[in-house]
Amino acid sequence: MRQSRPANFRRPFAIGAAALAALTLAACSTPAPSDSAAPADAPLEVAYISFAVANTYDEPMLAAAQKVADDNNVNLTVFDGNLDPATQASLIQDAVASGQYDGIITQPIYGPSILDVVNQAIGAGITVVNIDQILGSDFTTGKSQVDGLSANVVFVPSELGTKFGEQTVAACASKNLDPCNVAYLHDVKASAIGVALWDGFTAATKGSPVKVVAEGETFYNPAAAQTAVSDILTAHPEVNLIATSDQGLQGAILAIDAAGTPVSNFLLVGYGGSEWGQGKVADGTVFADVLQAPATEGKLGMEAMVDALRNGKNHGDVDPFKDFPNNGVMTKETAGQFTGEWAG
């Protein structure tokens, strides 16, 4: 284990009694050489830098990581970035300064904002594994953009957008719509991930009958999506298809129901691959849903962390989707082959 933290160190978002116990253990420990593997039975101290603990997408990711940690004598201390990149950078910096942690798992809110502090961690001899979001400025690749990272287990926003666009084209073709009038709901339009997803979507739909006639934002919130869709349908009664995340589709269905219109009048295409999304694809309400796999990412990331710390093995770039069927796309025909990894 690493050295105990300075007396004035503050962990503003650490949670639970387990964190206090981990601190007590760390206070009496001595540092292990950074270039050697830890003994197989030694407890390890790992910081998990969440993008938002109170988030239905993050919950199964953290739970899967915690299970692997529990099975491998790892004390996992959770820090909550709370959707604030500056807070997340500060938490990583504090974790490094504490000297307490053998490893840090990052789940970036905005990758470029934590590059400097992640490099500080690696320079201090701390093992770093990145999961879920891109750690860097290029959102079109899953390849690591940080030297010295022990593992990188991520989804690629542009690839997600491409699949999302392809399924939108397929949905329009299923009804022979030309033009196919689409309402596209961004989650956070100005975010780097949102931009990359939109770029992939527009490239995939270029030259097709898809015509985006209205846009809105969900902020990953069904209530916000319901309001946005209600406004869109009032202004654009010609809309045939709604394309957005699973949370956005939940709000869209509420808006359609409130308008007294049958949901079957609209094509719905989503991404997220949640339990909710899988069920709606299976019953035909949603045409297709592109998978995200938070629990798989949490599991693979923590397994890579344990292997790096126990055995000195780096895993490099890990594709969390390689074992999923149908290129990670749920359709009515393939929905039964999937298990949604988060509630939605």
C-alpha positions in Angstrom: 0.0 0.0 0.0 1.0 3.6 -0.4 1.9 6.1 2.3 -0.8 7.7 4.4 -2.1 11.1 3.5 -0.9 14.4 5.0 -2.9 15.6 8.0 -4.5 18.5 6.1 -5.7 16.3 3.2 -9.4 16.5 2.6 -11.6 14.0 0.7 -14.8 16.0 0.0 -16.7 13.2 -1.8 -15.4 10.0 -0.2 -18.3 7.9 1.0 -19.1 5.4 3.7 -17.5 3.7 6.6 -15.4 1.5 4.3 -13.5 4.6 3.3 -12.8 5.4 7.0 -11.5 1.9 7.5 -9.3 2.1 4.4 -7.8 5.4 5.8 -7.1 3.6 9.1 -5.2 0.8 7.3 -3.3 3.3 5.2 -2.1 5.3 8.2 0.0 2.5 9.4 1.3 1.3 6.0 4.6 1.7 4.3 5.0 2.4 0.6 5.6 -0.4 -1.9 8.1 0.1 -4.8 6.1 1.5 -7.7 7.7 -0.9 -10.2 6.9 -4.1 -8.3 3.7 -6.1 -8.0 1.9 -6.3 -4.7 1.9 -9.6 -2.7 -1.1 -11.7 -3.6 -2.6 -11.4 -0.1 -1.8 -7.8 0.6 -4.8 -5.4 0.8 -4.8 -2.7 -1.9 -6.0 0.8 -1.8 -7.8 2.0 -5.0 -9.6 5.3 -5.6 -12.6 5.3 -7.9 -13.2 8.7 -9.4 -16.9 8.5 -10.5 -18.4 11.0 -12.9 -21.7 11.0 -10.8 -22.5 8.5 -8.1 -26.2 9.4 -8.1 -26.7 8.2 -11.7 -28.5 5.1 -13.0 -25.9 4.5 -15.6 -23.0 4.8 -13.1 -24.6 2.6 -10.4 -24.0 -0.8 -12.1 -20.6 0.2 -13.3 -19.5 1.0 -9.7 -21.3 -2.1 -8.3 -19.4 -4.4 -10.8 -16.1 -2.7 -9.9 -16.9 -3.0 -6.2 -17.6 -6.8 -6.5 -14.3 -7.4 -8.2 -12.6 -5.3 -5.5 -14.3 -7.2 -2.7 -13.2 -10.6 -4.2 -9.6 -9.4 -4.5 -8.9 -7.8 -1.1 -9.1 -4.2 -2.6 -10.3 -1.3 -0.4 -12.2 0.8 -2.9 -12.8 4.5 -2.0 -15.3 6.3 -4.1 -15.1 9.9 -5.0 -18.0 11.7 -6.6 -17.2 14.1 -9.5 -20.9 15.1 -9.5 -20.8 15.9 -13.3 -18.3 18.7 -12.6 -15.0 18.4 -14.5 -13.2 20.8 -12.2 -14.3 18.9 -9.2 -13.1 15.7 -10.7 -9.7 17.1 -11.5 -9.4 18.4 -7.9 -10.3 15.0 -6.5 -7.7 13.2 -8.6 -5.1 15.8 -7.5 -6.0 15.3 -3.9 -5.8 11.5 -4.2 -2.3 11.8 -5.7 -1.2 14.2 -3.0 -2.5 11.9 -0.2 0.0 9.2 -1.0 -2.6 6.7 0.1 -3.6 4.9 -3.1 -2.0 2.1 -5.1 -4.3 2.7 -8.0 -6.8 5.2 -9.4 -9.8 4.3 -11.7 -10.9 7.3 -13.7 -14.4 7.7 -15.3 -14.0 11.1 -17.0 -16.7 13.7 -17.2 -14.7 15.5 -19.8 -11.4 13.7 -20.7 -9.2 16.7 -21.6 -9.8 18.4 -18.3 -8.1 15.6 -16.3 -5.2 14.8 -18.5 -2.7 16.8 -16.5 -3.7 15.3 -13.1 -3.8 11.8 -14.5 -0.2 12.3 -15.8 0.7 13.5 -12.3 -0.7 10.2 -10.9 1.2 8.1 -13.3 4.4 10.1 -12.7 3.9 9.4 -9.0 4.0 5.7 -9.6 0.2 5.2 -9.1 -1.4 2.6 -11.4 -4.2 4.3 -13.4 -7.0 2.5 -15.3 -9.6 4.5 -17.3 -13.1 3.3 -17.9 -16.2 4.3 -19.9 -15.4 7.8 -21.2 -12.5 8.9 -23.4 -9.5 10.1 -21.5 -8.2 12.6 -24.1 -9.4 15.0 -26.8 -10.0 12.5 -29.7 -13.5 11.1 -29.3 -13.3 9.0 -32.5 -10.9 6.3 -31.1 -10.8 3.8 -28.3 -7.0 3.8 -28.3 -5.3 5.2 -25.2 -4.2 8.8 -25.5 -2.1 8.7 -22.3 1.3 7.1 -21.9 1.6 4.8 -19.0 -2.1 4.0 -18.6 -2.5 0.4 -17.3 -5.8 -0.2 -19.1 -8.3 1.7 -21.2 -11.9 0.3 -21.2 -14.1 2.7 -23.1 -16.9 3.2 -25.6 -16.2 5.4 -28.6 -18.8 8.2 -29.0 -18.4 8.5 -32.8 -18.9 4.8 -33.2 -22.0 4.9 -31.0 -23.3 7.8 -33.2 -22.6 5.9 -36.4 -24.6 2.8 -35.2 -27.4 5.2 -34.0 -27.5 6.8 -37.4 -27.5 3.5 -39.2 -30.5 2.3 -37.2 -32.3 5.5 -37.9 -31.9 4.9 -41.6 -33.1 1.3 -41.2 -36.1 2.5 -39.3 -37.1 5.0 -42.0 -36.6 2.3 -44.6 -38.9 -0.1 -42.7 -41.8 2.3 -43.4 -40.6 3.5 -46.8 -40.5 7.1 -45.6 -38.9 9.6 -48.0 -38.4 12.1 -46.6 -38.2 10.7 -43.1 -38.7 13.6 -40.7 -36.6 13.2 -37.6 -36.6 14.9 -34.2 -33.1 14.5 -32.8 -32.7 15.0 -29.0 -29.2 15.6 -27.9 -28.4 14.8 -24.3 -26.0 17.7 -23.7 -25.6 19.3 -27.1 -22.4 21.3 -26.3 -20.5 18.5 -24.7 -17.6 16.9 -26.5 -19.4 13.5 -26.4 -22.6 15.0 -27.7 -20.8 16.6 -30.6 -18.9 13.4 -31.5 -22.2 11.4 -31.3 -24.0 13.9 -33.5 -21.1 13.9 -36.0 -21.3 10.1 -36.3 -25.1 10.2 -36.7 -25.0 12.8 -39.4 -22.3 11.0 -41.3 -24.2 7.8 -41.2 -27.5 9.4 -42.3 -26.0 11.5 -45.1 -27.5 10.8 -48.5 -30.4 8.9 -47.0 -34.1 10.0 -46.7 -33.4 11.1 -43.1 -34.2 14.7 -42.6 -33.6 16.2 -39.1 -36.4 18.8 -38.8 -36.1 19.5 -35.1 -33.6 19.3 -32.3 -33.9 19.4 -28.5 -32.0 18.4 -25.3 -32.7 15.9 -22.6 -29.9 16.4 -20.1 -30.3 12.7 -19.5 -33.6 13.5 -17.8 -37.0 12.1 -18.9 -38.9 15.1 -17.6 -36.7 17.5 -19.6 -37.1 15.2 -22.7 -40.9 15.2 -22.2 -41.0 19.0 -22.3 -38.7 19.2 -25.3 -40.7 16.6 -27.3 -44.1 18.2 -26.4 -42.7 21.5 -27.9 -41.3 19.8 -30.9 -44.5 17.9 -31.8 -46.5 21.1 -31.5 -44.2 23.0 -33.8 -43.4 20.0 -36.1 -46.4 17.7 -36.6 -44.7 16.2 -39.6 -42.2 14.3 -37.4 -42.1 10.6 -38.2 -39.2 9.5 -36.0 -37.6 10.4 -32.6 -33.9 9.6 -32.1 -32.4 10.0 -28.6 -31.0 8.2 -25.6 -33.1 5.8 -23.5 -33.8 8.5 -21.0 -34.9 10.8 -23.8 -37.2 8.1 -25.3 -38.9 7.7 -21.9 -39.7 11.3 -21.9 -40.8 11.2 -25.6 -43.3 8.4 -24.8 -44.7 10.4 -22.0 -45.1 13.4 -24.3 -46.8 11.4 -27.0 -49.2 9.8 -24.5 -50.0 13.2 -23.1 -50.9 14.5 -26.6 -53.4 11.6 -26.9 -51.5 10.2 -29.9 -50.7 6.5 -30.3 -47.0 5.8 -29.7 -47.1 3.4 -32.7 -47.5 6.5 -34.9 -43.9 7.2 -34.4 -40.6 5.4 -35.0 -38.3 5.5 -32.0 -34.6 4.8 -32.1 -32.5 4.9 -29.0 -29.1 4.3 -27.5 -28.1 3.1 -24.0 -29.1 -0.5 -24.1 -30.7 -0.3 -20.7 -33.2 -2.8 -19.2 -36.0 -0.3 -20.1 -34.6 0.0 -23.7 -34.3 -3.8 -24.1 -37.9 -4.3 -23.0 -39.2 -1.6 -25.3 -37.3 -3.1 -28.3 -38.5 -6.6 -27.5 -42.2 -5.5 -27.5 -41.8 -3.4 -30.6 -42.3 0.0 -29.1 -38.7 1.0 -30.0 -37.3 0.1 -33.4 -33.7 -0.4 -32.2 -31.4 0.5 -29.3 -27.6 0.7 -29.5 -25.9 -0.9 -26.5 -23.9 0.7 -23.8 -22.4 -1.6 -21.2 -21.5 0.1 -17.9 -21.4 -3.0 -15.7 -19.0 -4.8 -18.2 -16.8 -1.7 -18.2 -16.7 -1.6 -14.4 -15.9 -5.3 -14.2 -13.2 -5.3 -16.8 -11.6 -2.1 -15.5 -11.3 -3.4 -11.9 -10.0 -6.8 -13.1 -7.3 -4.9 -15.1 -6.4 -2.9 -12.1 -6.1 -6.0 -9.9 -3.9 -7.7 -12.5 -1.7 -4.7 -12.9 -1.2 -4.3 -9.1 -0.9 -8.0 -8.2 1.0 -9.3 -11.3 2.5 -6.2 -12.9 0.5 -6.8 -16.1 -0.9 -4.0 -18.2 -3.9 -4.7 -20.4 -3.7 -1.7 -22.7 -6.9 -1.0 -24.8 -9.8 -3.3 -23.9 -12.9 -3.4 -26.1 -15.9 -3.9 -23.7 -18.2 -4.7 -26.7 -16.3 -7.5 -28.4 -18.3 -10.3 -27.0 -21.8 -8.8 -27.6 -24.0 -10.1 -30.4 -25.2 -8.1 -33.5 -22.4 -5.5 -33.2 -24.0 -4.3 -30.0 -27.4 -3.4 -31.6 -30.7 -4.5 -30.1 -33.5 -5.1 -32.6 -36.7 -6.9 -32.1 -35.1 -10.0 -33.5 -32.0 -9.8 -31.3 -33.3 -8.2 -28.1 -33.5 -11.6 -26.4 -29.8 -12.1 -26.8 -29.0 -9.1 -24.6 -29.3 -8.3 -20.9 -29.7 -4.6 -20.1 -26.9 -3.6 -17.7 -28.6 -0.5 -16.2 -32.1 0.5 -15.3 -32.4 3.3 -17.9 
